Amino acid sequence: MVTERLIDACIRRDRLAEEELYRALHPLMMSICTRYERNRQDAAARMNEGFLKVLLNLKKRRPEVPFEPWARRILINTVIDGFRKERERKAMETMDLPVEADAGSEVNEYLRHMEAEAFADLLKQVPEMSRNVFNLFAIDGFSHAEIAAMLGISAGTSKWHVSNARQLLQQAIARLAGTRTPVKAVLP
């Protein structure tokens, strides 16, 4: 558990306190990073970069701001900053999936039983930009306007990426559920 006493010790650069903070935040930080990075090593690198930013900015945190949401926001911003830097270098990935008619209840039933880890694996198949926008919108709760500002895109482009990710995920879930038609699954 992260206490104000632990945070104060980290501000004083107490190495044992920093290690304790790292261990306390590791599950939260890693879960965020693995949603955005396909490769576990890249996720760990982003996590470490974000943790360093948390440590370096502890003095700037206002005491009335809850620590975990504050640290989470820094980590998400770190992931987004890294994505922005690499976006120019990477070519957009595409998934060529045929669009067919509606599947319906079979797929929704499959989705209800699908574990979070399996869904995360499906999400890794979505092109990087659409996956990141989907994560920011559906999982982290950012608005399209906020996402647009973070990524330097328009709100309409943000909406398109969420729609694209949903469609690709629905089609992938339909394939896993054994149907030949795309899904109208309830996705965030």
C-alpha positions as CSV (number, residue, x, y, z in Angstrom):
1,M,0.0,0.0,0.0
2,V,1.2,3.5,-0.9
3,T,1.2,5.8,2.1
4,E,2.2,9.5,2.4
5,R,5.1,8.3,4.6
6,L,6.4,6.1,1.8
7,I,6.0,9.0,-0.7
8,D,7.9,11.3,1.6
9,A,10.7,8.8,1.9
10,C,10.9,8.5,-1.9
11,I,11.1,12.3,-2.2
12,R,14.1,12.1,0.2
13,R,15.6,9.5,-2.3
14,D,15.5,6.6,0.1
15,R,16.3,3.7,-2.1
16,L,14.5,1.1,0.0
17,A,11.4,3.3,-0.1
18,E,11.7,3.7,-3.9
19,E,11.9,-0.1,-4.2
20,E,8.9,-0.6,-2.0
21,L,6.9,2.0,-4.1
22,Y,8.0,0.1,-7.3
23,R,6.7,-3.2,-5.9
24,A,3.5,-1.6,-4.8
25,L,2.9,0.0,-8.2
26,H,4.2,-2.8,-10.4
27,P,0.9,-4.6,-11.0
28,L,-1.0,-1.4,-11.8
29,M,1.8,-0.1,-14.1
30,M,2.3,-3.4,-15.9
31,S,-1.4,-3.9,-16.6
32,I,-1.6,-0.4,-18.2
33,C,1.6,-0.9,-20.3
34,T,0.6,-4.4,-21.5
35,R,-2.7,-2.9,-22.9
36,Y,-0.7,-0.6,-25.1
37,E,2.4,-2.6,-26.0
38,R,2.3,-5.9,-27.9
39,N,5.6,-7.1,-26.6
40,R,6.1,-7.7,-22.9
41,Q,9.6,-6.3,-23.0
42,D,8.4,-3.1,-24.6
43,A,5.7,-2.9,-21.9
44,A,8.3,-3.3,-19.2
45,A,10.5,-0.6,-20.7
46,R,7.5,1.8,-20.8
47,M,6.6,0.9,-17.3
48,N,10.1,1.6,-16.0
49,E,10.2,4.9,-17.9
50,G,6.9,5.9,-16.4
51,F,8.0,4.9,-12.9
52,L,11.0,7.1,-13.2
53,K,8.8,10.0,-14.2
54,V,6.6,9.3,-11.1
55,L,9.7,9.4,-8.9
56,L,11.0,12.5,-10.5
57,N,7.7,14.3,-10.1
58,L,6.7,13.3,-6.6
59,K,7.6,16.7,-5.3
60,K,5.1,18.3,-7.7
61,R,2.2,16.2,-6.7
62,R,-0.4,18.1,-4.6
63,P,-1.2,16.1,-1.4
64,E,-5.0,16.4,-2.0
65,V,-4.6,14.5,-5.3
66,P,-5.0,10.7,-4.8
67,F,-1.7,9.0,-5.5
68,E,-2.7,6.1,-7.7
69,P,-4.8,8.0,-10.2
70,W,-2.0,10.6,-10.4
71,A,0.7,7.9,-11.0
72,R,-1.7,6.2,-13.5
73,R,-2.1,9.4,-15.5
74,I,1.7,9.9,-15.6
75,L,2.1,6.3,-16.9
76,I,-0.6,6.7,-19.6
77,N,1.0,9.9,-20.7
78,T,4.4,8.2,-20.9
79,V,3.0,5.4,-23.0
80,I,1.3,8.0,-25.3
81,D,4.5,10.1,-25.6
82,G,6.4,7.0,-26.6
83,F,3.8,6.1,-29.1
84,R,3.9,9.6,-30.6
85,K,7.7,9.3,-30.9
86,E,7.5,6.0,-32.7
87,R,4.5,6.7,-34.8
88,E,6.5,8.4,-37.6
89,R,8.8,5.5,-37.8
90,K,6.3,2.7,-38.0
91,A,4.0,2.0,-40.9
92,M,0.4,1.6,-40.0
93,E,-0.6,-2.1,-39.8
94,T,-3.7,-3.4,-41.5
95,M,-6.0,-6.3,-40.9
96,D,-7.9,-7.4,-44.0
97,L,-11.0,-9.1,-42.6
98,P,-14.1,-9.7,-44.7
99,V,-17.2,-7.8,-43.6
100,E,-20.2,-10.1,-43.5
101,A,-23.7,-10.0,-42.0
102,D,-24.6,-9.9,-38.2
103,A,-23.9,-12.9,-35.9
104,G,-25.8,-11.9,-32.8
105,S,-26.3,-13.8,-29.6
106,E,-23.7,-16.6,-30.1
107,V,-20.9,-14.2,-30.1
108,N,-22.2,-12.2,-27.1
109,E,-22.4,-15.4,-25.2
110,Y,-18.8,-16.3,-26.2
111,L,-17.7,-12.8,-25.2
112,R,-19.3,-13.1,-21.7
113,H,-17.1,-16.2,-21.1
114,M,-14.0,-14.8,-22.6
115,E,-11.3,-14.1,-20.1
116,A,-9.6,-10.7,-19.9
117,E,-6.3,-12.1,-21.0
118,A,-7.8,-13.6,-24.1
119,F,-9.4,-10.3,-24.9
120,A,-6.1,-8.6,-24.4
121,D,-4.5,-11.0,-26.9
122,L,-7.2,-10.2,-29.4
123,L,-6.6,-6.5,-28.9
124,K,-3.0,-7.0,-29.8
125,Q,-4.1,-8.0,-33.3
126,V,-5.7,-4.6,-33.8
127,P,-3.5,-2.0,-35.7
128,E,-1.4,0.0,-33.2
129,M,-3.1,3.4,-33.6
130,S,-6.6,1.9,-33.4
131,R,-5.6,-0.2,-30.4
132,N,-4.2,2.8,-28.5
133,V,-7.2,5.0,-29.2
134,F,-9.5,2.1,-28.2
135,N,-7.6,1.6,-24.9
136,L,-7.7,5.3,-24.1
137,F,-11.4,5.6,-24.8
138,A,-12.9,2.3,-23.8
139,I,-10.6,1.3,-21.0
140,D,-9.0,4.4,-19.6
141,G,-12.1,6.6,-20.0
142,F,-10.7,9.5,-22.0
143,S,-13.0,11.5,-24.2
144,H,-12.4,11.8,-27.9
145,A,-11.4,15.5,-27.5
146,E,-8.8,14.5,-24.8
147,I,-7.5,11.7,-27.1
148,A,-7.3,14.0,-30.0
149,A,-5.3,16.5,-28.0
150,M,-2.9,13.8,-26.7
151,L,-2.3,12.2,-30.0
152,G,-2.4,15.2,-32.3
153,I,-5.4,13.9,-34.3
154,S,-9.0,15.1,-34.7
155,A,-11.8,14.0,-32.5
156,G,-13.4,12.5,-35.6
157,T,-10.3,10.4,-36.3
158,S,-10.4,9.3,-32.7
159,K,-14.0,8.1,-33.1
160,W,-13.0,6.3,-36.3
161,H,-10.2,4.4,-34.6
162,V,-12.5,3.3,-31.8
163,S,-15.1,2.2,-34.4
164,N,-12.4,0.4,-36.4
165,A,-11.0,-1.4,-33.3
166,R,-14.5,-2.5,-32.3
167,Q,-15.3,-3.8,-35.7
168,L,-12.0,-5.8,-35.9
169,L,-12.5,-7.1,-32.4
170,Q,-16.0,-8.1,-33.1
171,Q,-14.9,-10.0,-36.2
172,A,-12.1,-11.7,-34.3
173,I,-14.5,-12.7,-31.5
174,A,-17.0,-14.1,-34.1
175,R,-14.2,-16.3,-35.5
176,L,-13.4,-17.6,-32.1
177,A,-17.0,-18.2,-31.3
178,G,-17.3,-20.3,-34.4
179,T,-19.6,-18.1,-36.4
180,R,-18.9,-16.9,-39.9
181,T,-20.6,-13.6,-39.5
182,P,-19.3,-10.5,-37.8
183,V,-20.3,-9.7,-34.3
184,K,-22.6,-7.2,-32.8
185,A,-21.0,-7.9,-29.4
186,V,-21.3,-5.4,-26.6
187,L,-17.8,-3.8,-26.5
188,P,-17.0,-0.7,-24.6
